[in-house]
């Protein structure tokens, strides 16, 4: 697995993570995935939940890669943190 390259043309960016991936209270416009997809000039597919464990996030990434043609896509992952 490598780093997302800004010099490569991707068709889709899949983003997986916790509520910050969905834009939290701001919705899609507040999503880091939407911003990154704009920078990459590609379509953004957000797969995230309001409350996700890191185990659930990894499971989503594995499922995503196993069930989709990833040949011209990239994946961005934001892991959850422990909040007090």
C-alpha positions, 0 to 999 in steps of 0.5 A: 500500500502506498501514499496517495499521489497528487500527480496521479489521476484517480477516478474515485477516492474512498474515505473511511473513518469516524464522524470527522470523515463525514464532516461531523456537524457540517456534513459533506462540505466539512469532510476532509474526504471532500476536500481531498477529492477536490484536490485530486479532481476525482469523485469522493465516496464516503464510508463512515459512521458517527461512532466507529471503532478502529477495528470497524474502520479496518473491517470497512477498508478490507471489505471495500477493497475486496468488493470494488475494482480498486485499479483506478481508485485510492483510499483515505483512512482516518482512525478514531481516537479516544475521547474523554 
